[in-house]
Amino acid sequence: MNTMSLLPLPKVPMAPVTSPNIPKGSEWGYQIKWDGVRTLARLDGNGGVELFSKRVEPRNTTFPEIVDLLSPLRVGPCILDGEIVYFDGTRPNFQRSRLGVQKRSGNDDLLFVMFDMLNDNGEDLRSFPFRDRYSRLAAKFPEKSPRLFVTDLFDDGQSLWEWLIEREWEGLISKRLDSPYSEGKGHKDWFKKRKEVRIVADVVGVKLRDGLVSSLVLQYENKYIGHVSGLDNASKKLLLQFMHDHPGDCPFPSLSQGMKKSDVVWLAVHFPCRVTALEFTDTGLLRQPKLLGFGAGGGEV
């Protein structure tokens, strides 16, 4: 019988819920939030490796270097939960790790950081408390190699958060130590707190409502990232004149149905604005963006 078939996968991995707070108490443990590509790895114990995305889609051809990294392991059949990460020497760099989504030659700079284990030698661990799953994972991989290791578990969330923010890392995950492995976000056991996103985006369009300026359509790294409001009346008046003076074309190859139905005036002349947000969503959009000001620095709105 195929060993892999004895190791059932979740429909979706367990996902942390965004929260502005770090829960406190002895029932909580804390881990670094590695900024990379969420990945499940199923090993048959004899060199067979299957990688899956957070949508549980096959990813062996996307990350052949991670398959090569895991194939020599002889730790028995198991399912590992972790993150494929590009470490730039200072911090994990998500934009670089996303290159793995595109077809390219192997990159031996990618790491696989493990934080949970769903199955160990055919034993389904998902109903076990997180502390037990983590202990078994740490015992299975006691050594930290440069490209393959189990991330640490801390008992002081606030100190870890301060360490991460000082070094401009992404954030932390708080995990209830007695929690089972629950699929998706239908739980109150894992929470993520991210540092605030601050970027300089390009304004490429003006969104109208009832003929009046409503919000700014944003582009970042040549991609649509959403729109931001928060304009005062003086700014709206200036933008109304600016869009009439500089009408242009949509810079994006495709738009969502919602954007297609929106009343947008595209601009021939783009200009920068400073924006903050809670995070980038899985689809690449800013979550709860706020306008800080125009230009790369200086005057606030």
VOGU-3710 file (C-alpha; in Angstrom, 3 decimals, decimal comma):
1> mntmsllplp> 0,000/0,000/0,000  1,187/3,520/-0,776  2,450/5,024/2,479  1,283/8,477/1,406  -2,356/7,303/1,320  -2,139/6,522/5,051  -1,334/10,154/5,829  -4,541/12,153/5,218  -4,205/15,874/4,574  -6,452/18,584/6,023
11> kvpmapvtsp> -8,840/20,300/3,621  -7,009/23,510/4,493  -4,202/24,146/7,008  -4,950/25,751/10,348  -4,654/29,521/9,955  -4,020/32,182/12,604  -6,614/34,906/13,107  -5,440/38,522/12,858  -5,546/40,327/16,203  -4,076/43,613/17,467
21> nipkgsewgy> -3,420/42,001/20,848  -0,954/39,443/22,186  -2,792/37,088/24,573  -1,080/36,605/27,916  -0,929/33,684/30,296  0,816/30,391/30,896  -1,570/28,652/28,506  -0,032/30,508/25,527  3,156/29,977/23,526  4,647/32,285/20,907
31> qikwdgvrtl> 6,479/31,761/17,623  8,028/34,022/15,026  5,759/34,638/12,051  8,013/33,679/9,158  7,290/35,789/6,103  7,112/33,223/3,317  4,909/30,681/1,517  2,780/28,436/3,756  3,497/24,806/2,861  2,500/21,311/3,976
41> arldgnggve> 5,125/18,618/3,364  4,106/14,952/3,293  7,012/12,481/3,578  6,685/8,746/3,043  9,817/7,938/5,058  11,728/6,526/2,078  12,607/9,692/0,200  9,195/10,435/-1,264  8,116/14,052/-0,761  4,889/15,868/-1,642
51> lfskrveprn> 4,546/19,610/-1,129  1,169/21,352/-0,907  0,109/25,004/-0,810  -2,249/26,448/1,798  -5,026/25,577/-0,650  -3,629/22,008/-0,598  -2,554/22,200/-4,234  0,590/20,293/-5,348  3,756/22,401/-5,304  6,611/19,973/-6,070
61> ttfpeivdll> 7,302/21,536/-9,468  7,175/25,029/-7,942  9,747/24,312/-5,242  12,033/21,511/-6,499  14,809/22,753/-4,210  12,652/22,071/-1,146  11,834/18,584/-2,467  15,586/17,998/-2,812  16,118/19,329/0,708  13,560/16,951/2,267
71> splrvgpcil> 14,141/13,836/0,142  17,285/12,631/2,020  15,476/12,696/5,379  14,785/9,366/7,040  12,529/10,411/9,894  9,609/8,121/9,129  6,301/8,942/7,421  4,983/12,329/8,558  3,167/15,511/7,590  5,011/18,724/8,404
81> dgeivyfdgt> 3,489/22,194/8,515  5,757/25,136/7,847  6,865/28,003/5,673  9,142/28,223/2,660  11,225/31,321/3,279  13,851/33,402/1,533  16,192/34,891/4,153  18,043/37,922/2,811  20,671/37,885/5,568  18,753/40,294/7,789
91> rpnfqrsrlg> 15,145/39,113/7,779  12,723/36,877/5,849  11,830/38,534/2,555  8,386/37,608/1,250  8,740/39,306/-2,121  11,775/37,157/-2,901  10,132/33,968/-1,657  7,079/34,651/-3,835  9,349/34,170/-6,829  8,879/30,494/-6,141
101> vqkrsgnddl> 5,339/30,773/-7,463  6,820/31,419/-10,900  8,648/28,791/-12,931  12,371/29,216/-12,505  15,570/27,296/-11,857  16,249/25,957/-8,368  17,153/28,396/-5,614  19,248/26,988/-2,784  18,685/30,181/-0,775  15,184/28,994/0,174
111> lfvmfdmlnd> 14,620/27,547/3,657  11,911/25,306/5,073  10,955/26,412/8,576  8,730/23,950/10,468  6,302/24,871/13,255  3,830/21,985/13,517  3,354/18,302/12,687  0,038/16,714/11,733  1,059/13,065/11,422  3,948/11,059/12,825
121> ngedlrsfpf> 4,637/7,526/11,586  1,022/7,104/10,537  -0,413/8,476/13,792  -2,805/11,375/13,251  -1,767/14,113/15,698  -4,384/16,734/14,853  -6,439/16,078/17,990  -3,338/16,299/20,192  -2,573/19,536/22,107  -0,228/21,853/20,269
131> rdrysrlaak> 2,439/21,498/22,984  2,556/17,731/22,329  2,653/18,087/18,544  5,435/20,646/18,861  7,435/18,476/21,284  7,306/15,532/18,897  8,305/17,762/15,988  11,248/19,212/17,925  12,365/15,701/18,947  12,201/14,526/15,321
141> fpeksprlfv> 14,368/17,455/14,162  16,695/18,212/17,111  19,379/19,847/14,972  19,013/23,221/13,239  20,592/23,202/9,810  20,873/26,504/7,917  18,030/25,614/5,544  15,863/23,234/7,584  14,844/23,740/11,207  12,004/23,899/13,722
151> tdlfddgqsl> 11,190/27,448/14,765  11,496/28,123/18,491  8,592/28,326/20,931  8,740/31,201/23,444  6,818/31,870/26,649  7,102/35,699/26,663  5,093/37,163/23,798  5,727/40,821/24,564  9,520/40,410/24,654  9,418/38,462/21,387
161> wewlierewe> 7,268/41,177/19,805  9,720/43,906/20,849  12,635/41,857/19,471  10,847/41,403/16,129  9,811/45,040/15,775  13,324/46,255/16,603  14,653/44,133/13,719  11,723/44,951/11,398  10,530/41,358/11,136  6,921/40,669/10,223
171> gliskrldsp> 5,326/39,670/13,508  4,434/36,774/15,797  1,933/33,955/16,205  0,316/33,293/19,589  -0,792/29,679/20,087  -2,883/28,162/22,836  -0,733/25,279/24,066  -3,624/22,879/24,621  -5,272/23,551/21,247  -5,929/20,829/18,646
181> ysegkghkdw> -5,137/21,379/14,971  -8,312/22,993/13,570  -8,727/23,565/9,850  -8,983/27,150/8,607  -9,792/30,039/10,944  -12,832/28,637/12,767  -11,151/28,726/16,173  -9,796/31,020/18,906  -6,504/29,217/19,407  -3,980/30,830/17,031
191> fkkrkevriv> -3,622/34,592/16,609  -1,243/36,629/14,495  -0,016/40,131/15,185  1,854/41,819/12,360  3,838/44,987/12,288  2,011/47,718/10,470  2,587/47,910/6,710  3,874/51,316/5,573  4,496/51,858/1,881  4,739/54,538/-0,784
201> advvgvklrd> 2,228/53,600/-3,485  1,394/55,211/-6,823  -1,999/56,823/-7,324  -3,117/55,653/-10,777  -6,812/56,478/-10,674  -9,546/58,339/-8,841  -12,673/56,498/-7,757  -15,879/58,532/-7,911  -19,177/58,221/-6,092  -22,124/60,200/-7,421
211> glvsslvlqy> -19,651/62,186/-9,506  -17,575/63,213/-6,489  -14,044/62,110/-5,542  -14,320/59,149/-3,159  -10,948/57,396/-3,011  -7,598/56,835/-4,697  -6,800/53,708/-6,724  -3,349/52,405/-5,768  -0,554/50,559/-7,536  2,477/49,025/-5,836
221> enkyighvsg> 5,250/47,088/-7,564  3,159/47,280/-10,758  0,150/45,582/-9,124  -3,270/46,746/-8,015  -3,399/46,795/-4,201  -6,789/48,405/-3,603  -7,964/51,932/-2,916  -7,744/54,328/0,001  -10,069/57,086/1,220  -9,592/59,676/3,961
231> ldnaskklll> -9,282/62,734/1,707  -10,173/66,175/2,997  -12,262/68,591/0,925  -9,272/70,616/-0,255  -7,547/67,463/-1,562  -10,749/66,310/-3,285  -11,047/69,663/-5,057  -7,434/69,494/-6,277  -7,890/65,876/-7,437  -11,041/66,724/-9,327
241> qfmhdhpgdc> -9,105/69,305/-11,355  -6,073/67,004/-11,719  -8,078/64,110/-13,160  -9,718/66,412/-15,687  -6,297/67,716/-16,752  -4,596/64,277/-16,949  -7,037/61,565/-18,090  -5,354/58,257/-18,930  -5,841/54,518/-19,348  -6,108/51,664/-16,869
251> pfpslsqgmk> -2,574/50,347/-16,153  -3,746/46,872/-15,073  -4,184/43,952/-17,507  -7,356/42,831/-15,712  -9,759/44,080/-13,047  -12,064/42,455/-10,518  -15,794/42,536/-11,180  -16,173/45,077/-8,407  -13,626/47,409/-9,975  -15,182/46,973/-13,422
261> ksdvvwlavh> -18,472/48,251/-12,014  -16,839/51,166/-10,214  -16,712/54,695/-11,608  -12,964/55,257/-11,977  -11,074/57,983/-13,831  -7,623/56,637/-14,720  -4,709/59,039/-14,699  -2,037/59,596/-17,347  0,221/61,128/-14,688  0,778/59,038/-11,562
271> fpcrvtalef> 1,921/60,457/-8,232  3,060/58,894/-4,933  1,219/58,734/-1,660  2,110/57,259/1,718  -0,209/54,583/3,040  -0,382/52,409/6,141  -2,401/49,189/6,557  -2,767/46,202/8,861  -1,338/43,832/6,249  -1,435/42,608/2,671
281> tdtgllrqpk> -4,220/40,050/2,234  -3,665/36,695/0,543  -4,877/38,261/-2,708  -2,337/41,089/-2,510  -4,699/43,850/-1,361  -4,148/46,226/1,546  -6,276/45,451/4,594  -7,785/48,575/6,191  -5,529/51,085/4,430  -5,176/54,644/5,722
291> llgfgaggge> -3,796/57,626/3,837  -0,848/59,314/5,564  0,049/61,924/2,979  1,208/62,655/-0,561  4,753/62,293/-1,876  7,471/59,947/-0,683  7,813/62,021/2,513  6,906/65,325/4,043  3,540/67,065/4,133  0,620/65,217/5,635
301> v> -2,877/65,359/4,181
//
